[in-house]
Amino acid sequence: MDVSDPGAPGPLVDMTGVTKRYGGVTALEDVDFRVTPGEAVCLAGENGSGKSTLIKILSGVERPTEGEIRIGGQMMTGLDPRRAAAAGVMVIFQDFSLFPNLTVAENIALARDLTAHRRFFDRRAARATARAVLDRIGVDIPLNARLESLPVAHKQLVAICRALACDARLIIMDEPTTALTEREVRRLLGIIRLLKDDGVAVVFVSHKLAEVLEVSEKVVVLRNGRKVAEGPADRFDAASLTRHMTGRDVPEAAPGPYRGDGETLMAVDRLHKDGAFTDVSFALRRGEVLGITGLLGSGRTSLAKALFGLVRPDAGTITVDGRTVPLGDPIGAAEARIGYVPEDRLTEGLFLAQSILRNVAIGRLDVHERRGFVDRRGLENEAQDWLTKLKVKASSIAAPVQSLSGGNQQRVVLARWLARAPQVLILNGPSVGVDVGSKSEIHDIIRDLGTRGLGVIVISDDLPELIATCHRILVMKDGRMVDEIEAGTVTEDELSHRLAS
């Protein structure tokens, strides 16, 4: 699908025939990519499709092997990050790349001063600059607040203002809504519309397809380094976009009815942690997939960590199979056959530089010990068996985990815990940062775990994910359980309204 509008303004960015090779690997092949002033473009594709490579080339971090780049009509030969920024191309990465120990005003103005090669920092001028750009997008954030004290949504707005202070003409946003609540997402989309009205173009990269389609005029889809689709956003829906990204239809099955025996596997009674959650009680049945959701700050993540002993509650009890689980003791929780897959797998769930084998085997060394020695062949066979069951795509079990895509990394964490034969598995944000194809497969795994008799708790703010995987959904607000919803009784919109009410 390709379109052109002869009445449209000339391109702000015009990339033609861009190819990038790393040795014998082709990351991008003959890609054309254009953005006009005030246009929002969704750049879609699975992990490994070439999106990051394209962004790096456009921002000057990488240079193309072949092809031409024009920004504002000017040929950009030997483009580097400084020249890209001077041409008005700014990238806001997922970590925002801000200075946590500096104030809001300093973060906004510092990049502008560095670009202008100013020798001294003028605090009064910095405040004036910061106030002007905050007013431009209709946001009020204290100028003297240290960045580390701000919520994620405000940090993102500071990053946008920093780009505007540097006279951004194109802002590239990489997964901008991952850590935002629904209300914060609405606000961000409104700000993007303001930027577009002001002539600023936006390239929007996200795995959350509904949001992408809502904010973008045009969609460009990459797959295996090639552009496979391009057209107006209103010609795509989630199903067609997924099909272009993966090359196949990816149906999202609903969870079947709960078919367990109703026996309580885990009981949580009046769990309390000052400042985090209050009087939380619920039961998890054997073979049930139970969702727990809530807006950012609802207490859901603190509760997830408390269930596995990473946070020590001040009061309450947790039992598994009728036996009391020690509070604030992750080793005791693991011995009670509770598993926990963290939301941030990169810093909390994996040893990135180590092999897949070592990541899976770390909790099984005692089982494969023979007369004081580790039975390496037994470890390898068990790890390979789990990687096969979970369809991990890797060259070998000796490959480092950091070489895998996000979806395959998540499966390695799952393999580690499933090898320990847990009774209860807590999944905190199981598909965060995972592309659409892998996400559907992870949902299949979650549903299958329930049918095999495990008790699964899914902690997530991804409402389609909860609807697709859970038999019941519990809603948290201000640290309390406020609602319980049976599977199949609500739509995504209805669940969203119940969260926000």
Secondary structure, DSSP 8 states (H G I E B T S, - for coil): -----TTS---SEEEEEEEEEETTEEEEEEEEEEE-TT-EEEEE--TTSSHHHHHHHHTTSS--SEEEEEETTEE-TT--HHHHHHTTEEEE-TTTT--TTSBHHHHHHHHHHHHTT-SS--HHHHHHHHHHHHHHTT----TTSBGGGS-HHHHHHHHHHHHHHTT-SEEEEESTTTT--HHHHHHHHHHHHHHHHTT-EEEEE-S-HHHHHHH-SEEEEEETTEEEEEEEGGG--HHHHHHHHHSS-----------S---EEEEEEEEEETTTEEEEEEEEETT-EEEEE-STTSSHHHHHHHHTTSS--SEEEEEETTEE--TT-HHHHHHTTEEEE-S-IIIII--TTSBHHHHHHTT-TTTTEETTEE-HHHHHHHHHHHHHHTT---S-TTSBGGGS-HHHHHHHHHHHHHTT--SEEEEESTTTT--HHHHHHHHHHHHHHHHTT-EEEEE-S-HHHHHHH-SEEEEEETTEEEEEEETTS--HHHHHHHHH-
